Amino acid sequence: MAFFIFDTFKGTWQVKQIEGATHAKAFWQKTINDYTYGDFHEETYVDNKWGIVTRQILKSRLSRDF
């Protein structure tokens, strides 16, 4: 389902997980890695509202130049 959504809504995506959401973080890391074949950026930062956040940034496959 995530692949379908990424492909349907072309562009740059950000997917975020708050600290402590270890299952969500593992799910999104695997899903995004599989979708992009490892071509994504991940970072951790402090958000004023949510605290420590992990973010993956990726481009949908249909938005890439191949």
N, CA, C and O of each residue as an XYZ file, in Angstrom:
264
protein
N       0.814     -1.189      0.000
C       0.000      0.000      0.000
C       0.867      1.265      0.000
O       0.554      2.226     -0.704
N       1.951      1.273      0.782
C       2.826      2.452      0.816
C       3.428      2.705     -0.565
O       3.521      3.856     -0.993
N       3.839      1.648     -1.268
C       4.424      1.809     -2.602
C       3.404      2.483     -3.527
O       3.742      3.400     -4.274
N       2.158      2.018     -3.467
C       1.094      2.565     -4.306
C       0.903      4.059     -4.024
O       0.773      4.857     -4.951
N       0.887      4.428     -2.756
C       0.693      5.839     -2.383
C       1.879      6.683     -2.847
O       1.687      7.762     -3.408
N       3.103      6.202     -2.620
C       4.283      6.943     -3.078
C       4.241      7.138     -4.592
O       4.558      8.217     -5.092
N       3.847      6.089     -5.321
C       3.803      6.166     -6.782
C       2.648      7.054     -7.276
O       2.780      7.734     -8.293
N       1.540      7.044     -6.567
C       0.367      7.812     -6.983
C       0.586      9.312     -6.795
O       0.206     10.118     -7.645
N       1.197      9.669     -5.682
C       1.428     11.079     -5.361
C       2.917     11.366     -5.514
O       3.674     11.337     -4.544
N       3.321     11.646     -6.755
C       4.724     11.818     -7.099
C       5.331     13.020     -6.389
O       4.659     14.021     -6.140
N       6.609     12.901     -6.071
C       7.327     14.020     -5.486
C       8.241     13.579     -4.364
O       8.579     12.403     -4.234
N       8.630     14.547     -3.559
C       9.498     14.294     -2.410
C       8.635     14.055     -1.185
O       7.704     14.812     -0.908
N       8.950     13.011     -0.466
C       8.202     12.607      0.723
C       9.066     12.733      1.960
O      10.283     12.552      1.911
N       8.415     13.050      3.078
C       9.030     12.976      4.396
C       8.139     12.103      5.259
O       6.930     12.320      5.344
N       8.749     11.113      5.899
C       8.022     10.231      6.812
C       8.705     10.366      8.165
O       9.927     10.245      8.260
N       7.924     10.616      9.213
C       8.505     10.918     10.522
C       7.974      9.971     11.588
O       6.826      9.529     11.539
N       8.853      9.667     12.568
C       8.478      8.874     13.728
C       9.039      9.546     14.979
O      10.168     10.037     14.991
N       8.224      9.554     16.024
C       8.686     10.127     17.290
C       9.511      9.103     18.057
O       9.397      7.897     17.837
N      10.342      9.607     18.961
C      11.172      8.734     19.784
C      10.282      7.767     20.563
O       9.239      8.151     21.093
N      10.704      6.529     20.622
C       9.959      5.500     21.332
C       9.053      4.686     20.425
O       8.561      3.634     20.834
N       8.824      5.145     19.211
C       7.979      4.412     18.259
C       8.859      3.451     17.461
O       8.959      3.546     16.238
N       9.487      2.533     18.174
C      10.489      1.662     17.553
C       9.908      0.763     16.465
O      10.566      0.515     15.454
N       8.689      0.274     16.660
C       8.074     -0.582     15.634
C       7.754      0.227     14.378
O       7.960     -0.248     13.261
N       7.254      1.444     14.560
C       6.963      2.309     13.419
C       8.248      2.673     12.683
O       8.293      2.659     11.453
N       9.278      2.993     13.433
C      10.555      3.350     12.821
C      11.112      2.178     12.014
O      11.559      2.368     10.883
N      11.091      0.979     12.574
C      11.583     -0.208     11.864
C      10.755     -0.476     10.613
O      11.308     -0.802      9.562
N       9.426     -0.342     10.718
C       8.550     -0.551      9.570
C       8.895      0.408      8.445
O       9.082     -0.012      7.303
N       8.980      1.712      8.765
C       9.226      2.702      7.718
C      10.627      2.599      7.152
O      10.815      2.796      5.952
N      11.613      2.298      7.975
C      12.968      2.122      7.449
C      13.009      0.984      6.430
O      13.599      1.133      5.360
N      12.392     -0.140      6.751
C      12.384     -1.279      5.829
C      11.568     -0.968      4.580
O      12.011     -1.235      3.463
N      10.388     -0.411      4.763
C       9.515     -0.111      3.629
C      10.178      0.876      2.674
O      10.183      0.663      1.462
N      10.734      1.951      3.218
C      11.365      2.977      2.380
C      12.640      2.446      1.742
O      12.919      2.748      0.582
N      13.408      1.668      2.471
C      14.604      1.059      1.898
C      14.240      0.145      0.730
O      14.885      0.190     -0.317
N      13.219     -0.676      0.905
C      12.778     -1.572     -0.173
C      12.263     -0.765     -1.369
O      12.561     -1.106     -2.514
N      11.514      0.269     -1.125
C      10.924      1.084     -2.192
C      11.993      1.828     -2.985
O      11.922      1.895     -4.212
N      12.986      2.389     -2.287
C      13.997      3.242     -2.936
C      15.287      2.502     -3.251
O      16.213      3.091     -3.810
N      15.363      1.228     -2.905
C      16.609      0.458     -3.060
C      17.748      1.150     -2.316
O      18.886      1.187     -2.784
N      17.415      1.700     -1.144
C      18.412      2.332     -0.284
C      18.722      3.780     -0.616
O      19.586      4.383      0.020
N      18.042      4.350     -1.594
C      18.329      5.722     -2.016
C      17.402      6.709     -1.302
O      16.485      7.267     -1.905
N      17.657      6.911     -0.015
C      16.899      7.872      0.783
C      17.810      8.440      1.851
O      18.894      7.916      2.109
N      17.361      9.510      2.462
C      18.135     10.165      3.523
C      17.364     10.026      4.833
O      16.142     10.168      4.866
N      18.099      9.744      5.915
C      17.470      9.665      7.231
C      18.227     10.554      8.188
O      19.456     10.622      8.163
N      17.471     11.239      9.037
C      18.087     12.108     10.034
C      17.239     12.112     11.300
O      16.057     11.769     11.283
N      17.866     12.503     12.378
C      17.175     12.665     13.659
C      17.356     14.112     14.092
O      18.445     14.677     13.988
N      16.275     14.698     14.577
C      16.330     16.090     15.006
C      15.366     16.288     16.179
O      14.558     15.412     16.487
N      15.464     17.441     16.821
C      14.581     17.771     17.930
C      13.508     18.728     17.426
O      13.811     19.814     16.931
N      12.256     18.312     17.558
C      11.106     19.126     17.184
C      10.558     19.782     18.449
O      10.450     19.134     19.490
N      10.213     21.062     18.360
C       9.724     21.784     19.541
C       8.470     21.164     20.129
O       8.274     21.218     21.343
N       7.620     20.580     19.309
C       6.372     19.996     19.792
C       6.509     18.514     20.118
O       6.001     18.062     21.144
N       7.187     17.749     19.264
C       7.207     16.288     19.370
C       8.451     15.718     20.034
O       8.483     14.528     20.348
N       9.467     16.528     20.254
C      10.695     16.019     20.861
C      11.607     15.429     19.793
O      11.710     15.965     18.689
N      12.267     14.328     20.125
C      13.202     13.699     19.190
C      12.410     12.970     18.104
O      11.546     12.138     18.384
N      12.734     13.311     16.864
C      12.018     12.772     15.710
C      13.026     12.192     14.722
O      14.069     12.794     14.467
N      12.714     11.032     14.173
C      13.481     10.461     13.068
C      12.692     10.728     11.799
O      11.478     10.528     11.755
N      13.400     11.185     10.756
C      12.734     11.518      9.497
C      13.473     10.844      8.342
O      14.700     10.892      8.255
N      12.698     10.214      7.458
C      13.226      9.692      6.210
C      12.725     10.606      5.085
O      11.555     10.986      5.057
N      13.615     10.947      4.174
C      13.270     11.787      3.028
C      13.564     10.983      1.771
O      14.657     10.442      1.604
N      12.569     10.911      0.886
C      12.715     10.111     -0.324
C      11.958     10.761     -1.461
O      11.089     11.605     -1.243
N      12.293     10.364     -2.669
C      11.535     10.776     -3.853
C      10.795      9.567     -4.376
O      11.321      8.454     -4.391
N       9.560      9.801     -4.806
C       8.817      8.699     -5.403
C       9.553      8.235     -6.655
O      10.219      9.024     -7.325
N       9.427      6.950     -6.960
C      10.161      6.373     -8.092
C       9.809      7.066     -9.395
O      10.663      7.213    -10.269
N       8.580      7.487     -9.533
C       8.137      8.102    -10.780
C       8.609      9.545    -10.908
O       8.426     10.166    -11.955
N       9.222     10.090     -9.841
C       9.730     11.459     -9.873
C      11.223     11.507    -10.139
O      11.796     12.590    -10.251
N      11.854     10.365    -10.242
C      13.308     10.315    -10.373
C      13.725     10.397    -11.833
O      12.965     10.064    -12.742
N      14.935     10.843    -12.023
C      15.538     10.839    -13.355
C      16.393      9.580    -13.481
O      17.401      9.429    -12.790
N      15.986      8.698    -14.351
C      16.771      7.468    -14.576
C      17.314      7.462    -15.980
O      18.000      6.519    -16.373
